[in-house]
Amino acid sequence: MEIHYTAVSLQAPEKNQFRYRLEGVDPGWVDAGTRRSASYNNLAPGSYRFAVIGCNNDGVWNETAATLLLMLAPHYWQSWWFRLAMGAAGVLLLAWLYRLRVTRLRALERLRIQIAANLHDDLGARLTKVGMLTELLDRDTAADHPAKPQIQSVFKTVREITQAMDEIVWTINPKNDTLDHLANYIFQYAQEYFQDTPTSCRLDVPAQLPDRPVTTEVRHNLFMAVKEALNNVLKHSGATEARIGLGVADGRLTITVSDNGRGFSVSEAHSKGEGLGI
């Protein structure tokens, strides 16, 4: 914004000097010299009062300032209704993005449920049938038959595949993404794993677990860690008892696997370059 002003002087007008002030913007009088204009940039919309005084060629300043009232109308993007509309549009956009994300997550959850159901109903039924046929064949085969070891190996492999598929179905099913389902599955697996072995299994779990979600990735990784630890107990420790403990304190989940086996020397294991199972 540029404001022009002048003074009526018939004697040496080029010697007239001026001072001006825009109230609310200039902290004091601005000495303009002989310049007859004032410029302002980036003024906010609103009311302003511009004042100017001058002196003649004798250096006498007038005591009463000439004033000009200014009203700057806002641009449309500075108006309250535009800002309100932009705020509402932002809220609607965020709501739409959130709804879109929820829709995609629900679609992904439905897909995971469908995959889990298909695996359980189709592949599970076929593997169960193969296992039953192999078991019957094993019973009808004499102990000294040359094919006996191969039949037993097939039966064992089918059981392992069935167990692995059950783990996959459990992992991808979103209904199991809770702490309670994780604990129940670990304890169920441990009891079945140590069944028909010299090692008994004891479970230590709180009477009531907090109702907290556990992501699929975390749930899978925790189960695989416990599974490896149980395998080490049965395979290397020579223990007669294994214990699995689960506790929640201060927002932290703790899972412990212990046994009464022979153990090993940590320093010796490191010296041989052997890793430690968890």
Secondary structure, DSSP 8 states (H G I E B T S, - for coil): -EEE-----SS-GGG-EEEEEETTT-SS-EEEET--EEE--S--SEEEEEEEEEE-TT--B-SS-EEEEEEE---GGGSHHHHHHHHHHHHHHHHHHHHHHHHHHHHHHHHHHHHHHHIIIIIHHHHHHHHHHHHHHHHHS-TT-TTHHHHHHHHHHHHHHHHHHHHHHHHH-GGG-BHHHHHHHHHHHHHHHSTTSS-EEEEE--SS----B--HHHHHHHHHHHHHHHHHIIIII--SEEEEEEEEETTEEEEEEEE-S----HHHHHHTT-----
